Amino acid sequence: MDDKIRERYVKVLRNYINSEIKEDDIMELNMEELGIDSFKSIQLLIDLEVEFDVEFTDSMLSMELFVSARSLYDGLNQIL
């Protein structure tokens, strides 16, 4: 993982999760465990598109993308 990309990703993600979650744990938790519901997922996706100046394609938008912090991060890396 590119450390700078990961840092930026986690910084955006932190806006949506409980601040008590340790950074080392974030990537291993699923979205439900992070407290991210479907509405927050869409907001998060938009914030990531703005932060990284990318666009998630319609074909990428699936339930699998939003399973966990890691799956969303992996999807982001596919378009960077």
KEMIMAR-81985 format. One record per residue (C-alpha): residue number from 1; residue in three letters; y, z, x. Coordinates in Angstrom, 2 decimals, decimal comma, always signed. Example, Ala and Ser with C-alpha at 12.3 -4.5 7.8 and 13.67 -1.06 7.14 Angstrom:
[rec 1; ALA; [-4,50; +7,80; +12,30]]
[rec 2; SER; [-1,06; +7,14; +13,67]]
***
This chain:
[rec 1; MET; [+0,00; +0,00; +0,00]]
[rec 2; ASP; [+3,47; -0,82; +1,20]]
[rec 3; ASP; [+5,13; +2,59; +1,51]]
[rec 4; LYS; [+8,62; +1,41; +0,54]]
[rec 5; ILE; [+7,33; -0,40; -2,55]]
[rec 6; ARG; [+5,27; +2,65; -3,51]]
[rec 7; GLU; [+8,26; +4,96; -3,03]]
[rec 8; ARG; [+10,43; +2,80; -5,27]]
[rec 9; TYR; [+7,65; +2,59; -7,85]]
[rec 10; VAL; [+7,14; +6,35; -7,92]]
[rec 11; LYS; [+10,89; +6,91; -8,15]]
[rec 12; VAL; [+11,05; +4,78; -11,32]]
[rec 13; LEU; [+7,87; +6,37; -12,68]]
[rec 14; ARG; [+9,28; +9,88; -12,15]]
[rec 15; ASN; [+11,87; +9,16; -14,85]]
[rec 16; TYR; [+9,04; +9,19; -17,40]]
[rec 17; ILE; [+6,70; +11,94; -16,25]]
[rec 18; ASN; [+6,63; +15,70; -15,97]]
[rec 19; SER; [+8,46; +16,72; -12,80]]
[rec 20; GLU; [+5,76; +19,29; -12,05]]
[rec 21; ILE; [+3,18; +16,61; -11,29]]
[rec 22; LYS; [+2,61; +16,44; -7,55]]
[rec 23; GLU; [+3,37; +13,11; -5,91]]
[rec 24; ASP; [-0,11; +12,99; -4,36]]
[rec 25; ASP; [-1,63; +13,17; -7,85]]
[rec 26; ILE; [+0,53; +10,58; -9,62]]
[rec 27; MET; [-1,40; +7,48; -8,62]]
[rec 28; GLU; [-4,74; +9,01; -9,63]]
[rec 29; LEU; [-3,75; +10,02; -13,17]]
[rec 30; ASN; [-3,97; +7,89; -16,28]]
[rec 31; MET; [-0,90; +7,22; -18,39]]
[rec 32; GLU; [-1,90; +9,79; -21,01]]
[rec 33; GLU; [-2,23; +12,49; -18,35]]
[rec 34; LEU; [+1,21; +11,52; -17,07]]
[rec 35; GLY; [+2,64; +11,85; -20,58]]
[rec 36; ILE; [+3,46; +8,16; -20,93]]
[rec 37; ASP; [+2,91; +6,82; -24,44]]
[rec 38; SER; [+3,18; +3,19; -25,60]]
[rec 39; PHE; [+6,93; +3,39; -26,15]]
[rec 40; LYS; [+7,54; +4,88; -22,70]]
[rec 41; SER; [+5,21; +2,23; -21,22]]
[rec 42; ILE; [+7,48; -0,55; -22,46]]
[rec 43; GLN; [+10,58; +1,21; -21,18]]
[rec 44; LEU; [+8,88; +1,79; -17,83]]
[rec 45; LEU; [+7,86; -1,85; -17,61]]
[rec 46; ILE; [+11,46; -2,97; -18,18]]
[rec 47; ASP; [+12,76; -0,53; -15,58]]
[rec 48; LEU; [+10,23; -1,84; -13,06]]
[rec 49; GLU; [+11,25; -5,42; -13,77]]
[rec 50; VAL; [+14,88; -4,50; -13,12]]
[rec 51; GLU; [+14,15; -2,39; -10,03]]
[rec 52; PHE; [+12,01; -5,06; -8,39]]
[rec 53; ASP; [+13,72; -8,13; -9,88]]
[rec 54; VAL; [+10,44; -9,46; -11,25]]
[rec 55; GLU; [+9,01; -10,36; -14,62]]
[rec 56; PHE; [+5,57; -9,38; -15,86]]
[rec 57; THR; [+4,06; -12,47; -17,47]]
[rec 58; ASP; [+2,68; -12,36; -20,99]]
[rec 59; SER; [-0,81; -12,91; -19,62]]
[rec 60; MET; [-0,50; -9,71; -17,54]]
[rec 61; LEU; [+0,45; -7,55; -20,51]]
[rec 62; SER; [-2,85; -6,01; -21,48]]
[rec 63; MET; [-4,23; -2,55; -22,08]]
[rec 64; GLU; [-5,79; -2,67; -18,61]]
[rec 65; LEU; [-2,34; -2,88; -17,01]]
[rec 66; PHE; [-1,35; +0,42; -18,63]]
[rec 67; VAL; [-4,50; +2,44; -17,97]]
[rec 68; SER; [-3,08; +4,39; -15,05]]
[rec 69; ALA; [-0,20; +4,63; -12,62]]
[rec 70; ARG; [-2,37; +2,81; -10,10]]
[rec 71; SER; [-3,27; -0,07; -12,43]]
[rec 72; LEU; [+0,40; -0,65; -13,22]]
[rec 73; TYR; [+1,24; -0,45; -9,51]]
[rec 74; ASP; [-1,50; -2,98; -8,73]]
[rec 75; GLY; [-0,11; -5,30; -11,41]]
[rec 76; LEU; [+3,35; -4,99; -9,94]]
[rec 77; ASN; [+2,02; -5,88; -6,50]]
[rec 78; GLN; [+0,47; -9,05; -7,92]]
[rec 79; ILE; [+3,90; -10,41; -8,80]]
[rec 80; LEU; [+5,84; -9,24; -5,76]]
***
